[in-house]
Amino acid sequence: MTAESSPHVSMTSIKFKSHELFGEYITKHELPRKIFHSSIGFITIYLYTLGYDYTKIASVLTIAFVIILTLDIIRLNWHGFNWLYCKFVGMLMRPSEINKLNGVLYYLLGLIFSFGFFQKDICLVSVMLLSWSDTAASTFGRKYGHLTPKIARNKSLAGSLAAFIVGVISVYLTYGYLLPAYPELNSEQDIKWHSETSRFSLNQISLLGGFVASFSEGIDIYNLDDNLTIPVLSSLFFAFVTSF
């Protein structure tokens, strides 16, 4: 295969207009990517308050996964399409994703797992930990990671502490405020953790949420993307601890 026909796109061959305009806000701080990442948590809360049937979300996410995967397969085998694709959505992509699968696929796959197999409260918590704890870990890890020890591949103690703190807050707000504010939306079988029956108090379940957020974001499992490990591990963890 000649260089001209190769499906691989050189990072230097793509002049991202967005990168030129916003510079380090995109290339270093990944601001658009983080805004998009964090917005999923707020969108999920909004859909919850509207009473959207959470059991239908997995099928919607699956359709999105198939569409994006198809586009990725095409672009990774067609130089021109890859170039055009990256020009349009470049501000949401890392340079390393130009010639490999888009990270959003792992994001979707993790959420499909959560919404496909677990109760509403576990799904909500998993989304928030993925959306907010992961973003906090990335933000503080990039900013202060050089001041703290490395705990895994490209993971720092600063990032893990940020994930823990945001995880505690997210779980506390979910069980302490969000779910109680809309009791008409929550049937008993849809909610796994109940303060009256669980051996763990609200404070304890929140601390456990911070722990699993930090652990699932920081652990390195066969180089799997943390967009996948966070919702998968947090769903499994909460399903286990809320059984007591």
N, C-alpha and C positions, 0 to 999 in steps of 0.2 A: 504494500500500500504506500503510495507516494505521500509526501507531506501535504500536497494540495488536496488529496482525497481523504486524508485522515479526519475522523469525526471529532478529534480532540481540538479544543479551542485554546489557544494561548491566552493567558490572562493579560498579557501586554497588548494583544490584538483587539481587545474590547475597551473602548474609551467610554466608560460609564459617565454619562452627563451628570447623573445624580451625584456621583463620587466627586466630580470636579466642582460642583456647586457647594456641596456640604462637607467635603473633605473628611476630616477625622471623625465627624459625627456619624459617618457611615462606616468608614474603613477601620477605625480604631474602636469607637464606642458602640458601633452597631445600633444606633438609636432607632432607625425605622424597624429593624428586626425585633428589637426589644419591645417597642410599642405594640407591634402586631402580636408578639408572643404574650404580652401582658393583657392585651385587650380580650383574648379568648376567655379569661376568667370573668371579666365584667359582662361579656356577652352571655356567658353561661348563667350568671346570676340573673340577668335580665330575663332570659328565657324561663328560668325557674319561677320568677315572680309572675310571669304570664300564665303559668300553669302548663307549660309545654310538656307533653308526654316524653319523659326521659328515655323510655324504652324504644322510641323511634329514632333516637339520635345515632345509634350505632349504624343503622342502615344508611343514614345520610352521610355519615363520616366514611363509610365503606365506598359509597359512590364517588366521593371526593378523592379518596385514596386511589381508586382505579383510574380516575381521570388524570391525576397528577403523575401516577406511575407510568401510564401510557405516554404522556408527554415527555417524561424523562427518558423512557426507552427510545423514543423517536429522536430526541435532541442529542442523546449520547451516541447515536449512530448516524447523525446527519449534521455535518459541520454548519451549514447555513442556518438551519433551524435552531441549533444550539446558540449560535451567535445572536440571532434575533430574539430568542427567548431570554437570554441573559441581558440584552439591551433593555427589555421591557421590565423585568422584575429584578434587575441587578441590585437595587438598593436593599432587597430583602435576602440577598444571597451572600454567603462568604466566598471568597476567591477559591477556596478548596472545593466548593460544590460545583464549580463550572464543569468539571469533567467527571463527576460522580453523582450518585443519587441525592436528590434534594432532601435536606434535613426535615422538612415538613412531613415527609412520608412517615418518619419514625414518630413524630408528634401525633399524627392521625392514627397510626397503628396502636400506639399506647392507649389512646382514648377509646378506640374501638374495643379494645380488651376490657377497659373499665365499664363502659356503658353496655357492653354485651353480656356481662356476667354478674354484675354487682348491683346492690341497692342504691337508691337515689342519693342518700347522704354520702356514701362512699364515692360515688361518681363525682359529686360536687367537690368533695375534699381533694380527690385526685386531680381534678382540673385546676383547682387553686394552687396546689403544691407544684404542679407542672408549670402553670402560667406565671406564678408570682415568686415562689421559692427559687425556681431555676433562674429566673431573671435576676433576682437579688444576688444569687451566687455568682452569676456571670459578671454582674456590675461591680460588686465589691471585690471579687476575685481579681478582676483586671486592674482595679484601682489600688488595692492594698495587698494583693497576693504576694508581691515581692517582699513584704515585710513579715510574712508568716511562713511556716514550714509547708512544704508540699506534702499532701497526704495520698495522692494518686496521680496518674497520668494527667497532667495539665489541671490538676485540682489543688486548691490551696485551703489552708485552715480558715483564712478570711472569708472565702466564698462559702465554705461549709457552715460557718457561724451565722452568716447572713441567711442562708437557707433555713437553718434551724429557727432563728428568730421569726422570720416571716412565716414559716410553717406553723409555729405556735400560735401566732396571731390569726392566721387564716382559719385554722381548725376552731379556735375559740370563737371567732366571729360567726362561723358556720353553725356551730351547735348552740352558742350562747345567744345569738341575735337573729340570724337569717331564718333558720328553721322555725324557731318559736314565733316569729313575726307572721308566718303564713301557715298556721296549723291546718287550715282548710285544704292545703295542697298536699298534705302528708298523711297518707294512710299508714297504719301501723306496720304493714308488711314492707313498705317502701323504705322505712328508716331502720337501720341496723342498731344504732346506739341510742339508748334511752337512759336518761339520768336516773330514773326510778328503779331500773332493773340491772344496770351495768355495775360491775364491781369497780369500774374506774369513774372518778368524778370528772367534771368538765375540765378542771385544771390539769388533771392527770392525762386525760385523753388528748388535750392540747399539747402537752409536753411530749407525749408519744408521737403526735403528728409532726412536731418539730424534729424529733429524732429520725423518723423515717424519711422526712424531706431531705435532711442533711445526709443521711446514709445513702439513699437511692441516687442523690445527685453526685455524691463524691465517690461512690464505689466504681471500680473498673471491672466489668464483667465481659470478658472476651472483646473488649473495645466496642461494646454496644453503645449506641447513642443514648445520652441521658434523657432525651425526649421520649424514649421508649421505656427505660428502666424506672423512671420516676412514677408514671401512672401504674405500671404493672406491679412494682414492688409495694407502692403505697396502698393499692387496692387489696392486694393479698394480705398485707400487714393489718390493715383496718378490719378486713373481714375476719381475721384471726382474733385480734384483741377485743373486738366488739361482741365476740361470741361468749365472753365471760360475764 
